[in-house]
Amino acid sequence: MNLNAPAFSTFSHDGLSLSYLDEGDPAGDPVLLIHGFASSATVNWVHPGWVKTLGDAGYRVIAMDNRGHGGSDKPTDPDAYRPWVMAADSVALLDHLRIPAAHLFGYSMGARISVFAALNDPDRVRSLVLGGLGIGMTDGVGDWDPIADALLAPSLESVSHDRGRMFRAFADQTKSDKQALAACIRGSRDLVERSDMGKIDVPTLIGVGTKDDIAGSPQDLADLMPNATALDIPGRDHMLAVGDRVFKKAVLEFYASQA
């Protein structure tokens, strides 16, 4: 497996061309990776080593560029980015690959998408790993309008909002379509009802960095669910927790416990 340049394919859903990779052992248990806002399958999963780590452990590793991101089509209507719409893209990829059910692993926005997939298509989800999003899943993560404004600003230098600057710099670094991302951040913020979290009974691991000021408590979210465990990722913020060794070890142990 080439860590730097896996092969991407495309499939069509909802009138869009969506880009994905399919690596690892074709006969292994499938893990579908769903990346975060302003990221991509490559940035979120290939570069931090997740595709290699899971592939080396014997899993079939699938990751899609969410609509508006990476090599996928980029609509500019905020309603195109509602979490249940994006969750349907993920389930459609499983359909395309003829996979009856998979382990879903989402980071940040991808964690929200994974939860909507588990609520809407529970028979397709074998387990959940939710990274970078704790009780913010149900209670919100603050005001994100300044991030949309930052993405549409003339330049990074003209942005004064701290979180807006962080995401604008990230979008510039990844050469993202900032108009599509602004639509995404405005359309993808629907919260999950606390009572709905209690309906998700698949094994779930919730990992959040101890320095993450966006996600909210992983333990508080786990407490709402019948079969969930919280993981503190020591000393990591929202951007750095995803590739952490503690997180990788915990995820591998979590999957091994279900074998």
Salt bridges, closest charged atoms under 4 A:
ASP14 OD2 - ARG67 NH2 2.88
ASP22 OD2 - ARG60 NH2 2.73
ASP29 OD2 - ARG126 NH2 3.43
ASP56 OD2 - LYS52 NZ 2.67
ASP79 OD1 - ARG82 NH1 3.48
ASP89 OD1 - HIS13 ND1 2.77
ASP89 OD2 - ARG67 NE 2.66
ASP95 OD1 - ARG124 NH1 2.79
ASP139 OD2 - ARG194 NH2 2.92
ASP145 OD1 - ARG189 NH1 3.28
ASP149 OD1 - ARG186 NH2 3.36
ASP172 OD1 - ARG168 NE 3.12
ASP172 OD1 - LYS178 NZ 3.21
ASP190 OD2 - ARG82 NH2 2.74
ASP196 OD1 - LYS199 NZ 2.89
ASP212 OD2 - HIS238 ND1 2.74
ASP244 OD1 - ARG236 NE 2.73
GLU253 OE2 - LYS249 NZ 2.73
